[in-house]
Amino acid sequence: MSQAGLSIKEILEVTEGKLVCKKGFSPFFIPSRKISTDSRNIEKGDFFIALQGRRFNGHRFIKEVNRKGACGAIISQTAPLPSPHFFFIEVKDTLFALQEIARYYRKKLSLSCVGITGSNGKTTVKEMVWPIVSSKYSTLKSEGNFNNQVGVPLTLLKLSPCHKWAILEMGMNSRGEIARLAEIIEPNIGVITNIHHSHIGPLGSLAEIKEAKAELIPWLNKNEANWLVLNKDDYWTPELQRRTKCRVITFAIENQADVEAHSIVSGKGRISFTLIYRKNKIPVSIAITGLYNIYNALAASAVSLVLGISFPDIARSLASFKLPPMHSQLYIFDDCQLIDDSYNANPESMKEALKLLQERGGQRKIAILGDMLELGNKAELYHYQLGKQAGESGVDALFVLGEFSKEVSRGAREAGTKNTFFFQDREKLRNELFSYLKRGDSLLVKGSRGMKMEEIVEDLKERLCCIS
């Protein structure tokens, strides 16, 4: 394929759409990178897809994208053409159209894909895998949190014929979403990092979360030469492995696996361990904290080994790895420490983050926690248990924000933490916290994505620079 894109004829066939245009219109070629769903970033020659959701409707911005120079749009609501040079492709569902376009485009390219799913660690594993693989192959990765039904197709449309691999996250919060993403991506290597309580509200149980993640397996089973990467320390792995007809590679710390970490040593913001694959061993040192990040490094190593990348190359790449923003990042301010783990949270990741705070030491250990979202009818229980864990971990003070902050505080007090403060208002928490801080404090900030705990992190960075 000489150009990276699709003709209008191809788009019409893929979407089963209807062309609406003025007389004299001549179908042409649209570069894949010029396909956009964001009216704010439209440039001349872009092709707009008017997505529609509960809180937004892209059809409202047809005139705006025309003014900015878009050549046309995919729509599902009948509208007048905004100019003689603009065209529509009418479809039943614009999201489905976007996905089908990306699916078709991925098939046109001669490349392979890694699809990474799991309750925790998806982004970190992706960020670890990408530099290792890109050292040998031209590789694209999904940016930021582009891991859903919109983000994955948009990422695929950024691929070019020069790419040999794509490293993609696969997120979900309901059944059927991983199956659909796998259908679009057609992964050659699938990774299930772990199965924890993320999205247990919509799904109802860990067993249902397991089934949602397992939707990846039938797509991998279509070719026995594909690979599935599994966490051997995860409770559900034996069952998932029994369902698998393609090749499997496992990783673990506690149990016997294909890829293992032994002799783990943690300190001064680094973790060192011996990486083992069959009879091969190599020392690895990474500027990360937290045992859970070793699991992420093992998963990334397993993917890299499948691709034939050497042990020394893997170790070198991991040694230079830097965590993505808001993922267990450590900041030092004279004798104060701040752990920014504000990207997301569920019961398991909260527990690990509290362990990390405990390991960091400091004169006082302070946890600033936001609600864990999408936990359903057990949300109060999980937040109460979080408070108990915080108290038992030995935190000196707990500042909690959100609807379930009182339950966290109650659990912590029952576990022996006297200094617990709960808030519905972010500004009140901020003021109380700032008046409480002293030199020598170690702090952890964590909460679900919707809680925007990174805003508290930014405030703390400014404040900790000024503590006397």
Long-range contacts (C-beta under 8 A, 24 or more apart in sequence): 1-108, 1-109, 1-161, 2-161, 3-29, 3-31, 4-31, 4-32, 4-33, 4-159, 4-160, 4-161, 5-29, 5-30, 5-31, 5-32, 5-33, 5-34, 5-105, 6-30, 6-32, 6-101, 6-104, 6-105, 6-108, 8-87, 8-89, 10-104, 11-74, 11-89, 11-101, 12-89, 14-97, 14-100, 14-101, 14-103, 14-104, 15-74, 15-89, 15-91, 15-97, 15-100, 15-101, 16-91, 16-92, 17-74, 17-89, 17-90, 17-91, 17-97, 18-89, 18-90, 18-91, 19-87, 19-88, 19-89, 20-81, 20-87, 20-88, 20-89, 20-90, 21-81, 21-87, 21-88, 22-81, 22-84, 22-85, 22-87, 25-87, 30-71, 32-105, 32-157, 32-158, 32-159, 33-157, 33-158, 35-98, 35-101, 35-154, 35-157, 36-70, 37-98, 37-150, 37-154, 39-64, 39-65, 39-68, 42-68, 42-69, 42-70, 43-68, 43-69, 44-68, 44-69, 44-70, 45-69, 45-70, 45-71, 46-70, 46-71, 47-71, 47-72, 47-73, 47-74, 48-72, 48-73, 48-74, 49-73, 49-74, 49-94, 49-97, 49-98, 50-74, 50-75, 50-76, 50-77, 50-94, 51-94, 51-95, 51-98, 51-150, 52-76, 52-77, 52-94, 52-95, 58-94, 74-98, 95-149, 95-150, 98-150, 98-153, 98-154, 99-149, 99-153, 99-180, 99-184, 101-153, 101-157, 102-152, 102-153, 102-154, 102-156, 102-157, 102-184, 103-153, 103-156, 103-183, 103-184, 103-186, 105-156, 105-157, 105-159, 106-156, 106-159, 106-184, 106-185, 106-186, 107-186, 109-159, 109-161, 109-163, 110-161, 111-159, 111-163, 111-164, 111-165, 111-166, 112-164, 112-165, 112-166, 112-188, 112-189, 113-165, 113-166, 113-167, 113-168, 113-185, 113-186, 113-187, 113-188, 113-189, 114-165, 114-166, 114-167, 114-168, 114-187, 114-188, 114-189, 114-190, 114-191, 114-303, 115-168, 115-170, 115-181, 115-182, 115-185, 115-187, 115-189, 115-190, 115-191, 115-216, 116-167, 116-168, 116-169, 116-170, 116-190, 116-191, 116-193, 116-299, 117-169, 117-170, 117-171, 117-172, 117-178, 117-190, 117-191, 117-192, 117-193, 117-213, 117-216, 118-191, 118-192, 118-193, 118-194, 118-195, 118-213, 118-231, 119-193, 119-194, 119-195, 119-196, 119-197, 119-198, 119-199, 119-209, 119-213, 119-346, 119-348, 120-193, 120-194, 120-196, 120-198, 120-292, 120-346, 120-348, 120-349, 121-193, 121-194, 121-292, 121-295, 121-296, 121-299, 122-147, 122-169, 122-170, 122-171, 122-193, 123-147, 123-169, 123-324, 123-327, 123-343, 124-293, 124-296, 124-323, 124-324, 124-327, 125-191, 125-193, 125-296, 125-299, 125-300, 125-303, 126-167, 126-168, 126-169, 127-321, 127-323, 127-324, 128-296, 128-297, 128-299, 128-300, 128-317, 128-318, 128-321, 129-167, 129-300, 129-303, 129-304, 130-167, 131-317, 131-320, 131-321, 132-300, 132-303, 132-304, 132-309, 132-313, 132-314, 132-317, 132-318, 133-165, 133-167, 133-303, 133-304, 133-307, 133-309, 134-165, 135-309, 135-313, 135-317, 136-307, 136-309, 136-313, 137-164, 137-165, 137-307, 138-162, 138-163, 138-164, 138-165, 139-163, 139-164, 139-165, 139-166, 139-167, 140-165, 140-166, 140-167, 141-166, 141-167, 141-168, 142-167, 142-168, 142-169, 145-169, 145-171, 145-449, 147-171, 148-172, 148-177, 149-177, 149-180, 149-181, 152-181, 152-184, 152-185, 153-184, 156-184, 156-185, 165-307, 170-216, 172-199, 172-212, 172-213, 173-199, 173-202, 173-203, 173-374, 174-199, 174-202, 174-203, 174-212, 175-203, 175-208, 175-211, 175-212, 175-215, 176-215, 177-212, 177-215, 178-212, 178-213, 178-215, 178-216, 179-215, 179-216, 179-218, 179-219, 182-215, 182-216, 182-218, 182-219, 182-220, 183-219, 186-219, 187-216, 187-219, 187-220, 187-226, 188-223, 188-226, 188-227, 189-226, 189-227, 189-228, 189-229, 189-303, 189-306, 189-307, 190-216, 190-217, 190-219, 190-220, 190-226, 190-227, 190-228, 190-229, 191-228, 191-229, 191-299, 191-302, 191-303, 192-216, 192-228, 192-229, 192-230, 192-231, 192-234, 192-240, 193-231, 193-295, 193-296, 193-299, 194-231, 194-234, 194-295, 194-348, 195-234, 195-235, 195-236, 196-346, 196-347, 196-348, 196-349, 197-346, 197-347, 197-348, 197-375, 197-382, 198-344, 198-346, 198-374, 199-374, 200-346, 200-374, 200-375, 200-376, 200-378, 201-373, 201-374, 201-375, 201-376, 201-377, 201-379, 202-374, 202-376, 204-376, 206-236, 210-236, 210-239, 210-240, 213-240, 214-240, 214-243, 217-243, 217-244, 220-244, 220-246, 221-245, 221-246, 227-306, 229-299, 229-302, 229-303, 229-306, 231-295, 231-299, 232-256, 232-257, 233-257, 233-295, 249-302, 249-305, 249-306, 250-302, 251-295, 251-298, 251-299, 251-301, 251-302, 252-298, 253-291, 253-294, 253-295, 253-298, 258-302, 259-298, 259-301, 259-302, 259-305, 260-298, 261-294, 261-297, 261-298, 264-291, 264-294, 266-291, 266-359, 269-330, 275-301, 275-311, 275-314, 275-315, 277-301, 277-305, 277-311, 280-311, 282-311, 282-312, 282-314, 282-315, 283-315, 284-314, 284-315, 284-318, 284-319, 285-319, 286-318, 286-319, 286-321, 287-321, 287-322, 288-321, 288-323, 288-328, 289-328, 289-330, 289-339, 289-356, 289-359, 289-360, 290-328, 290-352, 290-353, 290-355, 290-356, 291-352, 291-355, 292-349, 292-352, 293-323, 293-328, 297-321, 325-454, 326-454, 326-457, 328-353, 328-356, 330-360, 331-461, 331-464, 333-461, 333-464, 333-465, 333-467, 334-439, 334-467, 335-439, 335-440, 336-362, 336-437, 336-439, 336-440, 336-441, 336-442, 336-443, 336-464, 336-467, 337-362, 337-441, 337-442, 337-443, 338-442, 338-443, 338-445, 338-457, 338-460, 338-461, 338-464, 339-442, 339-443, 339-444, 339-445, 340-445, 340-454, 340-457, 341-444, 341-445, 341-446, 342-370, 342-445, 342-446, 342-447, 342-453, 342-454, 342-456, 342-457, 343-449, 343-454, 344-448, 344-449, 345-369, 345-370, 345-372, 345-446, 345-447, 345-448, 345-451, 346-372, 346-375, 346-448, 347-372, 347-375, 347-382, 347-385, 347-386, 349-446, 350-386, 350-389, 350-446, 351-386, 351-389, 353-444, 353-446, 354-389, 354-390, 354-393, 354-395, 354-444, 355-393, 356-444, 357-393, 357-395, 357-442, 357-443, 357-444, 358-393, 358-394, 358-395, 360-442, 361-442, 362-440, 362-441, 362-442, 363-438, 363-439, 363-440, 363-441, 363-442, 364-396, 364-397, 364-438, 364-440, 364-441, 364-442, 365-394, 365-395, 365-396, 365-397, 365-441, 365-442, 365-443, 365-444, 366-395, 366-396, 366-397, 366-398, 366-399, 366-433, 366-436, 366-437, 366-441, 366-442, 366-443, 366-444, 367-395, 367-397, 367-398, 367-399, 367-443, 367-444, 367-446, 368-399, 368-400, 368-401, 368-429, 368-433, 368-443, 368-444, 368-445, 368-446, 368-453, 368-456, 368-460, 369-398, 369-399, 369-400, 369-401, 369-408, 369-444, 369-445, 369-446, 369-447, 370-400, 370-401, 370-402, 370-446, 370-447, 370-448, 370-451, 370-452, 370-453, 371-401, 371-402, 371-403, 371-404, 371-405, 371-447, 371-448, 371-450, 371-451, 372-404, 372-447, 372-448, 373-448, 373-449, 373-450, 373-451, 374-448, 379-404, 380-404, 380-407, 383-407, 383-408, 383-411, 384-408, 384-410, 384-411, 385-411, 386-411, 387-411, 387-412, 387-413, 387-414, 387-415, 387-420, 388-412, 388-414, 388-415, 389-415, 390-415, 390-417, 391-415, 391-416, 391-417, 392-416, 397-421, 397-436, 399-423, 399-429, 399-432, 399-433, 399-436, 401-426, 401-429, 401-447, 401-451, 401-453, 401-456, 402-447, 402-451, 426-455, 426-456, 429-456, 430-456, 430-459, 433-460, 434-459, 434-463, 437-463, 437-464, 437-467, 438-467, 439-467, 439-468
